[in-house]
Amino acid sequence: MALIAVSSTLIFMTFGSLVYEVSRKLELLRTASSDNVQWTLSQAEVEFLEFDMAMVRALVSDPPDTDAVREAFDIFYSRMETINSSALYKDLRQDPSYENAFSNLLKYMRAAPAMIDAPDSALIASLPQLAAPLENLRLDVRRLSNGGLLQFARSADTQRKGVAETLLRLAVATALLLATLTLFTVFLGGLYRQSDRRRIEQKTTSDRLATILSTSLDAIVVADSSGLIIDFNGAAEKVFGYQRQSIIGKDIGAVLVPQKHRKAHYDGMARYRKTGVKHVVGSGRIQLEAIRANGEIFPIEMSIQSAQSADAEIFVAFMRDISHRVAAEAELVETRDKALAGEKAKAEFLAVMSHEIRTPLNGLLGNVTLLRDTPLSLKQVGYLDNMDISGNVLLSHVNDVLDIAKFEAGKMNAQKVPVHLNRFLQETVESQRGPAQISSNVLRWEWVGTPIIWCTTDPGRLRQVLLNLVGNAIKFTRNGLITIEVEVIDRSCVPPITEFRVIDTGIGIPEGDIERMFADFETRDSSYGRATGGTGLGLGIVRRIASVLDGQVGAESVEGEGSTFWVRLPLAECSAPIENSVRRNSGASVRSLQVLVVEDNAINRDVVRGMLTGDGHNVTEATDGQMGVHIADLRRFDLILMDISMPVMDGRAATRKIRESNGPSCNAPIVALTAHVMPEDITEFLSIGITDFLAKPLSRPDLRRIINDTRFEPADRHPQVLPKPVTANSRAPVLDLEVIASLTEAVGARNATSLMGRFCAEADDRVAWLSDGARGETSTAELTDAIHKLTGSAGTFGASQLKHHLAYLEKLGRQDARDTLDSALPQIRKIWLETRAELQKVAL
């Protein structure tokens, strides 16, 4: 009992002391909180004045210190955000006396950031606007600060009284608690026994945790703040090759970190001990390198966490050996590189194949063309027809393979232009009527329902599709009927969906084989004894082209009764294009030209010479690039036809030499005569100074087209193939809505509208300048640069028609065709007005 009495006395004394201490500390804490609130309000006024002074200095300085303005505003903005959002100032914000001051300040804070965060030039322009309200706001800040201080002073007095009352109640409650605690003393023995049981349970839990760590598959290493290892589980022993007893107490950097990473490790530990900053701890799994006991360096995946022990902070590292995973990833990368190398090899093979097959084809088909200009018997004409058919079949196979390569490389594009559909269908049928008659077939075309007269599509690609389908129908039909049916099947779509059906009465296709017919190298009969030829690429090409044209393909067939192959394409109706009043001569050139032919293949030289001399041109020949350069330096030629792959010096090097020289033919048009027809090849040719290109095998119409499309001028001018201008009534769309949609998605609708407004303002000024007389005093180079800048902006905002016309003008400028450029410049205004009207519709 005496012990209990002594204990009770001590408890009372302790509680009395605690009550006094709690009262004192609460008062101090309350005072500190009030002081902090009042300091914040006072500091808000100070920081406003700092911002005001920064604005004044910026207005009178040249240049203005925009960084100081932004910094002062950001500090003041942060302070006001604290007052606006903190619960400590809720009463102040809700006081009607300060509502107007708060409103004025918040309105300014919401409006100013757009100007503050703008580029320096825009901020400098906005400084007067930012400074104007500050004089009135200074009074609002002073009113808010003084009022807040008064309010919080009153609140502090009230709180202190409440604390005093609370402490009094606490004292009474404490007395009651002390009496209660006396009664609970008798339970201390029971509590002690309960605590002992918990100690045993904790030991059991600790042992269980140690078992889990020891059996973990991850290596677990525990180190203290000095980097000394204090625990090392069984998985760590297997991973690193150390025994636990031998490594405990050693420096983790010396035994587990490779030599090349130790400096960084020790620097990090020193930084932690000095500043307490832990960069790696708690950052999740990171990939590093570690070293085994045998010196082997290997990759690990590691995460580190810190924990507080009884003495100090410890670090627990979980590490996993990822050697096998890294090796697997390296193998995958190697496999990918091999696959890419294979793709490159395939592309190179296709390029070589194209060249090696097209070159002899050029000789074959070119000589056939020349032979038709000589007296022939009917039997010889038949032989020539057979040679022509066979050569063109071989050429179509080469083109099929190259089309597949273009599609797989993503370089098969559609060039949509106005097409007279009836005329197009009639020409397609006429081109296949001969092969159809050989098999005793009737070939015709017809519309089902209301026809479309003019539409926009890629006529070359569409013709390729129909020729493949009609060609297949002819192969598998004898003494039958082949019909091309065309029908608009869905006018509700924009553009309407039109279906082309090639219907034949041939042998048909088993139902199970229809789907595979659109795969590459699949044929109806792949045996050597088949009745029809082909590579099995035709329908695969059809499927790819339909995809490029945003369409679909399919087939229906009954074996023994015939087949129907269909292609569904979106075709937009359009008006008939305005025909150019001056038509180019489709036949021979209007005057005799001096032409240099640089070609190493004798047969090809004979073919080109025959075609040119037959049209009245004079031809000089060179057998390699070096000879071509030498001859071009001796005299001026109106046109140079340049083969690309030649011995001694190839066509690329020869073109560069001719262009870089000051010889008489340095400005002559150079047309590549080549079997290299991949898109990347054409791009390279144009970049080195080649004017245009002709693909082998060469045809007379293509050669005449190049000659008629080339402008030949005196030797002191640079002859070029001029681009075709784009006019305001062009059938190309004024806007590319896909580009505008992509821009809106990337920056947001509001920003896109704002940017579009800025573009319109810029374009207004630039178009006006380009269309006015001021440009007459401007050099061609400066004028071209101005056009180039507007071209880029037009492309960004989807102004397709304007962009194409500007590109045309830019090319005229690059070619120094100033007279043509000046005559074409006024057209910009008309195109821009139409473009601007469409942009405003989109912005709405």
TINU-755391 format. One line per 2 residues: their letters; for each residue x, y, z of C-alpha. Coordinates in steps of 0.5 Angstrom, whole numbers, plus 2048, in hexadecimal, padded with zeros to 3 digits. Example, Ala and Ser with C-alpha at 12.3 -4.5 7.8 and 13.67 -1.06 7.14 Angstrom:
! residues 2
AS	819 7F7 810  81B 7FE 80E
***
This chain:
! residues 844
MA	800 800 800  806 805 802
LI	808 803 7FB  802 805 7F8
AV	801 80B 7FC  808 80E 7FA
SS	806 80C 7F2  800 810 7F3
TL	803 816 7F6  808 816 7F0
IF	803 815 7EB  7FF 81B 7EE
MT	806 81F 7EE  807 81D 7E7
FG	800 81F 7E4  800 825 7E7
SL	807 827 7E4  804 824 7DD
VY	7FE 829 7DE  802 82F 7DF
EV	807 82D 7D9  801 82B 7D4
SR	7FE 832 7D6  804 836 7D5
KL	806 832 7CE  7FF 833 7CC
EL	7FF 83A 7CD  806 83B 7C9
LR	803 837 7C3  7FD 83B 7C3
TA	801 841 7C3  806 83E 7BE
SS	800 83C 7B9  7FD 843 7BA
DN	804 847 7B8  805 842 7B2
VQ	7FE 844 7AF  7FF 84C 7B1
WT	806 84B 7AE  803 848 7A7
LS	7FE 84E 7A7  804 853 7A8
QA	808 850 7A3  803 850 79E
EV	803 857 79E  80B 857 79E
EF	80B 853 798  806 857 794
LE	80A 85D 795  810 859 792
FD	80C 857 78C  80A 85E 78B
MA	811 861 78C  813 85B 787
MV	80E 85E 782  810 865 783
RA	817 863 781  815 85F 77B
LV	811 865 779  817 86A 779
SD	81D 865 777  81F 863 770
PP	81F 85D 76F  81A 85C 775
DT	81C 856 77A  816 851 778
DA	819 84C 77D  819 851 783
VR	812 852 781  810 84B 780
EA	814 849 787  810 84F 78B
FD	809 84D 788  80A 845 78A
IF	80C 847 791  806 84B 792
YS	802 846 78E  804 841 793
RM	802 845 799  7FB 847 796
ET	7FA 840 795  7FC 83E 79C
IN	7F7 843 79F  7F2 841 799
SS	7F2 839 79B  7F4 838 7A2
AL	7EF 837 7A7  7F2 83C 7AC
YK	7F0 841 7A8  7E9 83F 7A7
DL	7E5 844 7AC  7E9 84A 7A8
RQ	7E7 847 7A1  7E0 847 7A4
DP	7E0 84E 7A7  7DB 853 7A3
SY	7E0 858 7A5  7E6 855 7A0
EN	7E2 852 79B  7E3 858 796
AF	7EA 858 797  7EB 850 796
SN	7E7 851 790  7EB 856 78D
LL	7F2 852 78F  7EF 84B 78C
KY	7ED 84E 786  7F4 851 785
MR	7F7 84B 787  7F3 847 782
AA	7F4 84C 77C  7FB 84D 77D
PA	7FF 846 77C  7FD 846 774
MI	801 84C 773  806 84B 778
DA	808 844 775  808 846 76E
PD	80E 847 76A  813 84D 76C
SA	810 851 766  809 850 768
LI	80A 851 770  80E 858 76E
AS	808 85A 76A  803 858 770
LP	807 85C 775  803 862 775
QL	7FD 85E 775  7FF 85A 77B
AA	802 860 77F  7FB 864 77E
PL	7F7 861 784  7FD 861 789
EN	7FB 868 78C  7F4 866 78E
LR	7F6 85F 790  7FB 861 794
LD	7F6 864 799  7F2 85E 798
VR	7F8 85A 79B  7F9 85F 7A0
RL	7F2 85E 7A2  7F2 857 7A2
SN	7F9 857 7A6  7F6 85B 7AC
GG	7EF 858 7AC  7F2 851 7AD
LL	7F7 853 7B2  7F2 856 7B6
QF	7ED 850 7B5  7F2 84B 7B7
AR	7F4 84F 7BD  7ED 84F 7C0
SA	7ED 848 7BE  7F3 846 7C2
DT	7F0 849 7C8  7EA 845 7C7
QR	7EE 83F 7C6  7F3 840 7CC
KG	7EC 841 7D1  7EA 83A 7CE
VA	7F1 837 7CF  7F0 839 7D6
ET	7EA 836 7D7  7EC 830 7D4
LL	7F2 82F 7D9  7ED 830 7DF
RL	7E9 82B 7DC  7EF 827 7DB
AV	7F1 827 7E2  7EB 825 7E5
AT	7EB 81F 7E0  7F2 81E 7E2
AL	7F0 81D 7E9  7EB 818 7E7
LL	7EF 814 7E3  7F5 814 7E9
AT	7EF 811 7ED  7ED 80C 7E8
LT	7F5 80A 7E6  7F5 808 7EE
LF	7F0 803 7ED  7F3 800 7E7
TV	7FA 7FF 7EB  7F7 7F9 7ED
FL	7F7 7F7 7E6  7FF 7F8 7E5
GG	800 7F1 7E6  7FC 7EE 7E1
LY	7FE 7F3 7DC  805 7F1 7DD
RQ	803 7EA 7DB  800 7EC 7D5
SD	806 7F0 7D3  80A 7EA 7D4
RR	806 7E6 7CF  806 7EC 7CA
RI	80E 7EB 7CB  80E 7E4 7C9
EQ	809 7E5 7C3  80E 7EB 7C0
KT	814 7E6 7C1  810 7E1 7BD
TS	80E 7E6 7B8  815 7E8 7B7
DR	817 7E1 7B6  812 7E0 7B1
LA	815 7E6 7AD  81C 7E4 7AE
TI	81A 7DD 7AB  816 7E1 7A5
LS	81C 7E5 7A4  821 7E0 7A4
TS	81D 7DC 79F  81B 7E2 79A
LD	81E 7E1 793  820 7E8 793
AI	827 7EA 796  825 7EE 79C
VV	82B 7F2 79F  82A 7F7 7A5
AD	82F 7FC 7A6  830 802 7AB
SS	831 809 7AA  838 808 7A9
GL	837 803 7A4  839 7FD 7A8
II	836 7F7 7A7  832 7F4 7AD
DF	82E 7EF 7AA  82E 7EA 7A4
NG	829 7E5 7A2  82A 7DE 79E
AA	828 7E1 797  82D 7E6 798
EK	832 7E1 79A  831 7DD 793
VF	830 7E3 78F  837 7E6 791
GY	83B 7E0 794  83C 7E3 79B
QR	83B 7DF 7A1  837 7E3 7A6
QS	83C 7E3 7AC  842 7E5 7A7
II	83E 7EB 7A5  83A 7EE 7AB
GK	83E 7F5 7AD  841 7F6 7A6
DI	840 7FC 7A2  83B 7FB 79D
GA	83E 7FF 798  845 7FB 798
VL	842 7F4 797  83B 7F5 793
VP	83C 7FB 78F  841 7FB 788
QK	847 7FF 788  844 804 783
HR	83E 806 787  841 806 78E
KA	843 80E 78E  83B 80F 78C
HY	839 80A 792  83E 80E 797
DG	83C 815 795  835 813 796
MA	836 810 79D  83A 817 79E
RY	834 81B 79C  82F 817 7A0
RK	833 818 7A6  834 81F 7A5
TG	82D 821 7A3  829 81B 7A4
VK	827 81B 79C  825 814 79A
HV	825 814 792  824 80C 791
VG	820 80A 797  819 809 796
SG	81A 80B 78F  817 804 78D
RI	81B 7FF 789  821 801 785
QL	826 7FD 781  82E 7FD 783
EA	834 7F9 783  837 7F5 788
IR	83D 7F1 789  83D 7EA 78C
AN	843 7E7 791  846 7E4 78B
GE	847 7EB 787  841 7EA 782
IF	83D 7F0 781  836 7EF 77F
PI	82F 7F3 77F  82B 7F3 784
EM	824 7F6 786  824 7F9 78C
SI	81F 7FD 791  821 801 798
QS	81D 802 79D  81F 806 7A4
AQ	81C 804 7AB  81D 807 7B2
SA	821 802 7B7  822 803 7BE
DA	828 806 7BD  828 809 7B6
EI	826 809 7AF  827 803 7AB
FV	826 801 7A4  823 7FB 7A1
AF	825 7F9 79A  821 7F4 796
MR	825 7F2 790  824 7ED 78A
DI	829 7EA 785  826 7EB 77E
SH	82C 7E9 77A  827 7E4 776
RV	822 7E9 775  827 7EE 772
AA	82A 7E9 76E  823 7E7 76B
EA	822 7EF 76A  829 7EF 766
EL	827 7E9 762  820 7EC 760
VE	824 7F3 75E  829 7EE 75A
TR	823 7EB 757  81F 7F2 755
DK	826 7F4 752  826 7EE 74E
AL	81F 7EF 74C  820 7F6 74A
AG	826 7F4 746  822 7EF 743
EK	81D 7F4 741  823 7F9 73E
AK	826 7F3 73A  81F 7F2 737
AE	81E 7F9 735  825 7F9 732
FL	823 7F3 72E  81D 7F6 72C
AV	821 7FC 729  826 7F7 726
MS	821 7F3 723  81D 7F9 720
HE	823 7FC 71D  826 7F5 71A
IR	81F 7F3 717  81D 7FA 715
TP	823 7FB 711  822 7F5 70C
LN	81B 7F7 70C  81C 7FE 70A
GL	820 7FB 704  81B 7F6 702
LG	815 7FA 702  819 800 6FF
NV	81B 7FC 6F9  814 7FA 6F8
TL	811 801 6F8  817 803 6F3
LR	815 7FD 6EF  80E 7FF 6EE
DT	811 805 6EA  814 801 6E5
PL	810 7FD 6DF  80E 7F6 6E2
SL	80A 7F0 6DF  803 7EE 6E3
KQ	807 7E8 6E6  80D 7ED 6E9
VG	807 7F1 6EC  804 7EB 6EF
YL	80B 7E9 6F2  80C 7F1 6F4
DN	805 7F0 6F8  807 7EA 6FB
MD	80E 7ED 6FD  80B 7F3 700
IS	805 7EF 704  80B 7EB 707
GN	80F 7F1 709  809 7F4 70C
VL	807 7EE 710  80E 7EE 713
LS	80E 7F5 714  808 7F5 718
HV	80B 7EF 71C  811 7F4 71E
ND	80C 7F9 720  808 7F5 724
VL	80E 7F3 728  810 7FA 729
DI	809 7FC 72B  809 7F7 730
AK	810 7FA 733  80D 801 732
FE	807 7FF 736  80B 7FB 73C
AG	80F 801 73C  809 806 73D
KM	80B 80A 737  805 808 732
NA	801 80E 732  7FB 810 72E
QK	7FA 817 72A  7F3 819 729
VP	7F1 81D 724  7EB 81E 720
VH	7E9 818 71B  7E3 817 716
LN	7E1 811 718  7DD 80E 712
RF	7E3 810 70E  7E8 80D 712
LQ	7E4 806 712  7E3 806 70B
ET	7EB 807 70A  7EC 802 70F
VE	7E7 7FD 70B  7EA 7FF 704
SQ	7F1 7FD 707  7EF 7F6 709
RG	7EB 7F5 703  7F0 7F2 6FF
PA	7F2 7EC 704  7EB 7EB 706
QI	7EA 7EA 6FE  7F0 7E5 6FE
SS	7EC 7E0 703  7E5 7E2 6FF
NV	7E2 7E6 705  7DE 7EC 705
LR	7E0 7F2 709  7DB 7F7 70B
WE	7DA 7FC 710  7D3 7FF 713
WV	7D1 804 719  7CB 801 71E
GT	7C7 807 720  7C9 80E 720
PI	7D0 80F 71D  7D5 814 71F
IW	7D8 818 71A  7DE 81B 71D
CT	7E2 819 723  7E8 81A 727
TD	7ED 813 727  7F4 811 725
PG	7F2 80F 71E  7F9 80B 71E
RL	7F8 807 724  7F0 806 722
RQ	7F2 803 71B  7F7 7FF 71E
VL	7F2 7FB 722  7ED 7FB 71D
LN	7F2 7F8 718  7F4 7F3 71D
LV	7ED 7F0 71E  7EB 7F1 717
GN	7F2 7ED 715  7F0 7E7 71A
AI	7E9 7E7 717  7EC 7E6 710
KF	7F1 7E1 712  7EC 7DC 715
TR	7E6 7DE 710  7E5 7DB 709
NG	7E0 7DC 704  7DC 7E0 70A
LI	7DA 7E7 70C  7DE 7EC 711
TI	7DA 7F2 713  7DD 7F8 717
EV	7D7 7FA 71B  7D7 801 71F
EV	7D2 803 725  7D2 808 72A
ID	7D0 804 730  7CF 809 735
RS	7CE 810 734  7CD 812 73C
CV	7D5 811 73D  7D9 817 73C
PP	7DC 816 736  7D7 811 733
IT	7D9 80A 733  7DA 807 72C
EF	7DB 800 72A  7DE 7FD 724
RV	7DC 7F6 722  7E0 7F2 71D
ID	7DB 7EC 71C  7DE 7E6 717
TG	7DA 7DF 715  7E1 7DB 716
IG	7E3 7D5 71A  7E1 7D8 720
IP	7E5 7D7 727  7E4 7D2 72D
EG	7E1 7D6 733  7E6 7D3 737
DI	7EC 7D7 732  7E8 7DE 732
ER	7EC 7E1 738  7F3 7DE 736
MF	7F2 7E1 72F  7F4 7E8 732
AD	7FB 7E5 735  801 7E6 731
FE	804 7E1 72D  7FD 7DD 72D
TR	7FA 7DB 726  7F4 7D7 724
DS	7F8 7D1 722  800 7D1 724
SY	802 7CB 720  807 7CB 71B
GR	801 7C9 716  7FD 7CE 717
AT	7F9 7D2 711  7FA 7D9 714
GG	801 7DC 716  802 7E2 71B
TG	806 7E3 721  800 7E3 726
LG	801 7EA 728  7FC 7ED 724
LG	7F6 7ED 72A  7FB 7EE 72F
IV	7FD 7F5 72C  7F5 7F6 72B
RR	7F4 7F5 732  7FA 7FA 734
IA	7F8 7FF 72F  7F1 7FF 731
SV	7F3 800 738  7F7 806 736
LD	7F1 809 733  7ED 808 739
GQ	7E9 802 736  7E8 7FB 737
VG	7E8 7F5 732  7E4 7EE 732
AE	7E2 7E9 72E  7DC 7E4 72D
SV	7DC 7DE 729  7D8 7D7 727
EG	7DD 7D2 724  7DB 7D1 71D
EG	7D7 7D7 71C  7DB 7DD 71D
ST	7DE 7E2 722  7DD 7E9 724
FW	7E3 7ED 727  7E0 7F4 72A
VR	7E4 7FA 72C  7E1 7FF 730
LP	7E4 806 730  7E2 80D 733
LA	7E1 812 72D  7DF 819 72E
EC	7DB 81C 728  7DE 822 725
SA	7DD 827 71F  7E1 827 719
PI	7E8 82A 719  7E9 830 715
EN	7ED 82E 70F  7F4 832 70E
SV	7F3 836 707  7FA 834 705
RR	7FB 82D 704  802 82A 704
NS	804 826 6FD  803 81F 6FF
GA	807 81D 6F9  80E 81F 6F7
SV	812 825 6FA  810 82C 6F6
RS	818 82D 6F5  81E 828 6F4
LQ	822 828 6FA  829 826 6FB
VL	829 820 700  82F 81D 704
VV	82D 815 705  832 812 70B
ED	831 80B 70B  835 805 70C
NA	831 800 709  831 800 701
IN	82A 7FD 700  827 803 704
RD	82B 808 701  829 805 6FA
VV	821 806 6FD  822 80D 6FF
RG	826 80F 6F9  820 80C 6F5
ML	81B 80F 6F8  81E 816 6F9
TG	820 816 6F1  81A 814 6EF
DG	817 81A 6F2  81C 81F 6EF
HN	821 820 6F5  829 81F 6F4
VT	82C 81A 6F9  833 81A 6FC
EA	835 813 6FF  839 812 705
TD	83B 80B 708  83C 80D 70F
GQ	83B 813 714  842 815 713
MG	842 816 70C  83B 819 70D
VH	83E 81E 711  844 81F 70C
IA	83F 820 706  83A 825 70A
DL	840 829 70C  842 82A 704
RR	83B 82D 702  834 82F 704
FD	82E 82A 704  827 82B 704
LI	826 825 708  82A 81F 70B
LM	827 818 70C  82B 815 712
DI	82C 80E 714  82D 80D 71B
SM	831 806 71C  837 806 717
PV	83E 804 718  844 809 719
MD	83F 80F 71C  838 80E 71D
GR	832 812 71B  832 816 722
AA	839 818 722  839 81A 71B
TR	833 81E 71D  836 822 722
KI	83D 823 71E  839 826 718
RE	835 82A 71D  83B 82D 721
SN	83F 82E 71B  83E 835 717
GP	83E 831 710  839 833 70B
SC	834 82E 70D  834 82F 715
NA	82D 831 715  82A 82D 710
PI	824 828 712  827 821 714
VA	822 81C 714  823 815 717
LT	822 80F 713  822 80A 718
AH	81F 803 71B  820 806 722
VM	819 808 723  818 807 72A
PE	815 80E 72E  81C 80F 732
DI	820 80E 72B  81B 814 728
TE	81C 818 72E  824 817 72E
FL	824 819 726  820 81F 727
SI	825 821 72D  82B 821 729
GI	829 825 723  825 820 71E
TD	81F 824 71B  81B 81E 71A
FL	81B 816 719  819 811 714
AK	818 80A 716  81A 804 712
PL	818 801 70E  817 808 70A
SR	811 809 706  810 80E 700
PD	80A 812 703  80E 813 70A
LR	814 816 706  810 81A 703
RI	80C 81D 709  813 81E 70C
IN	815 822 706  80F 826 706
DT	80E 827 70D  816 82A 70D
RF	817 832 70C  81D 833 708
EP	820 83A 709  827 83D 706
AD	82D 83B 709  82D 840 70F
RH	827 83E 712  826 838 716
PQ	821 834 712  81C 830 717
VL	816 82C 717  811 831 71A
PK	80C 82F 71F  805 82F 71D
PV	801 835 721  7FB 834 726
TA	7F5 839 724  7F0 83B 729
NS	7EB 837 725  7EF 830 725
RA	7EB 82A 727  7F0 829 72D
PV	7ED 82A 734  7EE 831 737
LD	7EF 82E 73E  7F2 827 740
LE	7ED 826 746  7F2 820 748
VI	7F7 825 749  7F3 82A 74D
AS	7F0 824 751  7F7 821 753
LT	7F9 828 755  7F3 829 75A
EA	7F4 822 75D  7FB 824 75E
VG	7FA 82B 761  7F3 82B 763
AR	7ED 82F 760  7EE 836 764
NA	7F6 836 762  7F4 834 75B
TS	7EF 839 75A  7F4 83E 75D
LM	7FA 83C 758  7F5 83C 752
GR	7F4 843 754  7FB 845 754
FC	7FC 841 74E  7F7 845 74A
AE	7FA 84C 74D  801 84A 74A
AD	7FE 847 744  7FA 84E 743
DR	800 852 743  805 84E 73F
VA	800 84C 739  7FE 854 739
WL	806 855 739  807 850 733
SD	801 852 72F  803 85A 730
GA	808 85E 72C  80D 85E 731
RG	80F 857 72F  812 85A 729
ET	818 85D 72D  819 857 730
ST	81F 852 72E  81C 84B 72B
AE	820 847 731  81D 84C 736
LT	816 84B 733  817 843 733
DA	819 843 73A  812 847 73C
IH	80E 842 738  812 83C 73B
KL	810 83E 742  809 83F 740
TG	809 838 73D  80B 835 743
SA	805 838 747  800 837 742
GT	802 82F 742  801 82F 74A
FG	7FA 832 74A  7F8 82D 744
AS	7F7 833 73F  7F9 82E 739
QL	7F7 832 733  7FB 838 736
KH	801 834 737  801 831 730
HL	801 837 72D  806 83A 732
AY	80A 834 730  80A 835 729
LE	80C 83D 72A  812 83A 72E
KL	814 836 729  814 83B 724
GR	818 840 729  81D 83A 72A
QD	81E 83A 722  81E 841 721
AR	818 842 71D  817 849 71F
DT	812 84B 719  80E 844 71A
LD	80E 845 722  80C 84D 721
SA	806 84B 71D  804 845 721
LP	804 849 728  7FD 84D 728
QI	7FA 846 728  7FC 845 72F
RK	7F6 84A 731  7F1 847 72E
IW	7F3 840 731  7F4 843 738
LE	7ED 846 738  7EA 840 737
TR	7EE 83C 73B  7ED 841 741
AE	7E5 840 740  7E6 839 741
LQ	7EB 83A 747  7E5 83E 74A
KV	7E0 839 749  7E4 834 74D
AL	7E6 838 752  7DF 839 754
***
